[in-house]
Amino acid sequence: MPATLEVKCTSPDCELDMFELHYTYDMPDDVGVADFTCPYCRESETLEAIEL
């Protein structure tokens, strides 16, 4: 099963509380939250991984 990364945006001005990234191909091991931006507010510094 492909990896899934759950992410939350902590920006007080953003209306998106969380989203999931579903990898459909092999991602390099060093890819993490810092490599993505929020699809709503376009910020990257305010993203945090949700640990299950």
C-alpha positions in Angstrom: 0.0 0.0 0.0 1.4 3.5 -0.9 2.5 5.7 1.9 0.1 8.4 3.3 1.2 11.6 5.0 -1.4 13.5 7.0 -0.7 17.2 7.3 -2.2 20.1 9.1 -1.9 23.8 8.4 -1.3 25.9 11.6 -1.7 29.3 10.0 -4.4 31.3 11.9 -5.5 32.8 8.6 -6.0 29.5 6.9 -9.4 27.8 6.7 -8.0 24.3 5.9 -7.4 22.3 9.0 -5.8 19.1 7.5 -5.2 17.2 4.3 -3.6 13.9 3.2 -0.9 13.2 0.7 -1.2 9.8 -0.9 2.0 8.7 -2.6 1.3 6.8 -5.8 4.9 6.1 -6.6 8.1 5.7 -4.7 9.1 8.9 -3.0 12.7 9.5 -1.9 13.2 8.9 1.8 14.1 12.5 2.5 10.8 13.9 1.2 8.8 15.4 4.0 6.3 18.1 5.0 8.8 20.9 4.2 8.6 19.9 0.5 4.9 20.8 0.2 2.7 23.8 0.5 -0.8 24.2 1.8 -3.3 23.9 -1.1 -5.5 26.6 0.5 -3.2 29.4 1.7 0.0 28.4 -0.2 2.2 28.6 2.9 4.8 26.0 3.6 6.2 27.2 6.9 2.9 26.5 8.7 2.6 22.9 7.8 3.1 20.1 10.3 2.8 16.4 10.0 0.1 14.7 12.0 1.5 11.7 13.9 -0.9 8.9 14.3 
